[in-house]
Amino acid sequence: MGLTLLATTHRVAPGLLTWKAWDALRSAGRVLARPGHPLLPYLRDAGVSAEETAVPDPAALVAAAREARVVWIAAPEGDEDLMRAVGALVVNDPLDVEVLHGSYDLPGARLLDLVAVMERLRADCPWDREQTHETLVPYLLEESYEVLDTVENGDYGALREELGDVLMQVAFHSAVASERTDDTAFTIDDVAAGIVDKLVRRHPHVFADVAVSGADEVNANWEQIKAAERAAKSGADASALDGVPMGQPALSLAAQLQRRAGRMNAPDELLPTADDTGDDLGIRLFDLVREAAGRGLDAEAELRAVSRVFRDRVRAWERRPGHG
């Protein structure tokens, strides 16, 4: 005698249950489930007879459980209200009531919810339905800078939300791409597969038999692997500067170009001069980026730090009586 609430997660394929869950189903006196529950076909395949019923009256469910072991298969989203009502009924008249988890979310399972939500928004929301890769790009940049801002401010409490906003943009772009019918179409699974393959390929010291002595050798191997990838992709036209996004902020662009050139031991004679630009201001900025790198600093981050100081001083000045 007793009542078992069998809880499952919709993020795991129906029928993939624990052995304890299958044992409880096979040994139960009665198995009850809503009509159309996704687990029903798998119960039939396993020879488990289940009664399809609407959510039962809590008193009737308790009464049935006093006569035989009853398993109620909860909806994938749970049956919290039903269980609370059952709990209230058995406080003064005890009954063996058990909540049995038949399946569990795996790490990363909530990403499936994100994909489902984005598909629903893309189908049912007029604004989301109209978006394209081009219209979404400004949001991706904005959300990325908000992540940067939280990290530089040490606001790690807000970092989770900001990373979620960036992740949503990845899911959004993938949803848009999945609707195409040509060879440029891809899904978020393709995106994940691509980065997994790249990480495995670029970490042979983890996923293969390559031995490394430390982080410096890891970086050296990484650059060699990237060079081989560029050569395979572009052939004779491959360059160490391939993949540098020219649309990024100018200071970080200069720093990345200088890093790439430095790895090739490019000669100083390649550095731009005022003769190239007609003005020495850009040259001075370019040289400051080199100076920052030589001191182990990020010119972009240093300028942002100084800008924050200026912002705070202006705000403080604005609060002074009669400031202007």
N, C-alpha and C positions, 0 to 999 in steps of 0.2 A: 504494500500500500504506500502511496505517496505521490508527489507531483514533481516532475522534472520540467523545468523551462529550458528548452534547447535553444541557445543563442548562436547565431552564425553571422558572418560578415558578408556583405554583398561584394566586397573587394576580392574575395576568393571564389573561384568557380564553384557552383553548386555541386554537391556530391563529394567534395574534398573535405571529409570530416575526420576527426580524430577517431582512434580505435575505441576510446571510451564512449564517444557519441554513438558510434554504430552499435556497440554492445548495449547501450541503454535503449536504443530504438528496437533492436531485435528482441530484447527481453521484456519490453513493456507490455502491459495488459491492453492498453489502448494508446494509439498515436493519433494526435489531432493536429490539424493544420488548416490554415485558410485555403479556400479554393484558389487554385492557380499559383500556390507557393512554388518558387523555383526549385525547391528540393524534391517535390513530389515525384517527378519522373525518375529520379535516381533512387528513391525509396522503392518504387515499383520494380526497377531493375534489380535491386538487392533483395527482393522478396519480402519487403516490409509493408504490411497493410496499414494505410493511413486513412483516417476519416476526414473528409473535407468539411469544414464547418466555419461559420462566421465566428468572430471573437466571442467566446462563450461568456455567459454570465458567471462572475467570479464564484458565487455560491454554488452554482451547478457544477463548476469545474472542481471545486473543493469536495463536493459530495461524491463525484465520480472517483476522485483520487483516494477517497476513504474506502472504496470498494476494490480498487485495483491500481497498480502503478500506471500512472498516466504521464505521457510525454506530450507537452504542448510545444510545437515548433513555432518559435516566435518569428515575427516578421523580421526581415533583414535589418530594419532600423530599430528593432526592439519592441517590447510590450511593457513599458515601464508602468503605465497606469494600471494594467491588469495585475501585475505583480504586487503593486502597492495594495490594491484591493484584496488580493489573496492574503497578503501578509496581515492585514487588519482582521481578516476572518479567522485566522489560525492563532492569534495571540492568546486567546483564552481557551481554545480547544486545539491543542497542538497537532500538527501534521508534518510529516517529513517533506519539506519543500527544498528542492535543490535547483540552483542555476548552473547549468552545464554548458560550457563554451565548446561548441563543436568545431569551430574554426577561428583562426586569429589573423589579424592584420599582419602582414609582413612589413619590414621597414620599407618606407617609400610608398606604402599602399594608398596614402591620401593623395598621391599624385594622380591616381585614377579618378578621384573625385574632381580634381582640377580639370582634367581632360573632359569629363562628362559635363561639368558646369560650362566650360567654354563652348562645347558643342551646342548646348542648350541656348546659350546667349547668342551664338552665331545664327541660330535658326529662328529665335523668337524675339530678339531685341532689335528694333529698327536701327539704332545707332551702331551696335556691334556688327550688324549684318553689312553695313555700308563701308566698313573699314578695309583698307588695303595695306600692304607692306609700307607703301609710301606715307600714308597718313599715320601709321603707327610709330614710325621711326622717332618722331620728336618725343613721344611718351617713353620709349625705351631709353633715350638719352637722359631725359629728365629723371626717370626712376633710378638710373645708374648713378647719376650725380647725387641723388638723395642718399643712396647707400654710402657713397664716398663721404658725404657730409656727416652721417652718423658715426662712421668709423673715426674720422678726424676729430670729431667732438667727443669721442669716447662714449657715445650714447648707445651702448650695446643693448639696452633694453628695447630700443626702437629698431634695432638692426633686423630682427626677425620679420617685422612687418614690411620693412623696405625691401628685403630680399624677396618676400612674397610678391611684391609689386613687380619686381624684375622677372620673377618666374612666370607671373601671369602674362607678361609680354612675350616670353618665349612660347608659352602655350597658345597665345593669340596668333602669333605669326605662323605657328605650325598648323593651327586650325584653318587659317586662310590658305596656306599652301596645299593642304590636303584636298581642297575643293577643285584644284586644277586637274585637267585631264591630259596634259601633255607630260613630257619627260622631266619637267621642272617640279612636278608635284612631289610632296613628301609629307610624312606624318611626324608626330612628336616621337614615335618609336624610332623612326629613321634618324631623327636628331640625336636621340639618346644612343642609338647604336653607333653612330658616327663618332661621338666623343668617347665612347667606351673603347672602340677599336683604336682610336688615336692614343688614348692614355696607355693602353696595353702595349701598343707598338713603341711608344716613346719611353717606356719603363722596362726595358729588357732585364734590368738588374732586379726587378721585382717579379716579373712574369716569365722570365727566361733564365738562362744560365750565365748571364753576364755578371761579372764581379766588379764592384767599384770600391774605391778607397774612401770616398766621402762625397760631400755635396758638390765640390768643384768638378769632380769627374762625372757626376750625374749631369751637370750643366753642359759639360763638353760633349758627352754622348748625345744629349738632347739636341744640341746644335748640329751635330753630324747627321742625326736622323732627320731633322727638319731639312737640311740641305739635300739629302737624298730624296725626300718627298718633293721638294721643289723641282729637282732635276727630273724626276719621273713625271711631274705634271707639266712642266714648261720646256723640257729639253734644253737645247742650246741657249734659249732665251732666259733661262732661270737666273734669278738674281737674289742675293742675300737680302735685298730690300723688298722683295715680293711680300705682299701681305701687310705692309705698313699702311695703315689707314691715313690717307692724306687729309681727311676731314676732321681729324682730332684737333684739340687745342694746340696752338702753335708751339708753346714751350714743350709740351709732352711729345709733339711730333719731332721737334729738333732733337730732343733727347733720344728718342727711339732710333732715328736715323743715325745719330752719332754712335749709339751702342752697336748697331748692326755693322756700320763701317769699321768700328774699332775691332770687332771680332775678326775682320778680314785684314787687319793691319793696314788699312787704307792710308796713304801718305797725306801729310798735312797740306801738301800743295793742292789737294782737292777741296780744301775749305773755301767757302765763298768769300769774296772780297767786295769792297765798295764798287769796284769796277763792274761787278755782276748785277748789282741792284741799283746803283746810282745814288744810294744813300747809306750812310754808315750806321744808322740806327738799328736796322735788322742785323747787321754784322755784330754790333755790340751785344745785342740780345742773344744771338747765336753763341757768341763767346762766353756769355754769362752762363748759358746752359752747360757748356763744356766745363767751366769753372766749378759749377755746382756738382757735376758728376765726378770731377776730380777730387772733390771734398766728400764724396759719398752722399750727396744730397740730391733730392728731387726738386728741380727748379720750379715745376708746377706747384708742388706742395708748399715750397718755401714762399712763393708769391701769394698763394691762398692764405697762408698763416699771417703774413703781413697785412693782407687785405682784411682779414678778420679783425686784426688789431685796429685798423683804420675805421672799420665799420663800428666797432664798439665805442671808439672815441667820438665819432660823429653822433652816435645815438646819445651818448652821455652829454655831449654839447647841446643837442636838441632839447634836452630836459632842463637845461639851465634857464632860469628866468631871464627874459629879454635877450635870448641868444641871437635874435635876428628879426 
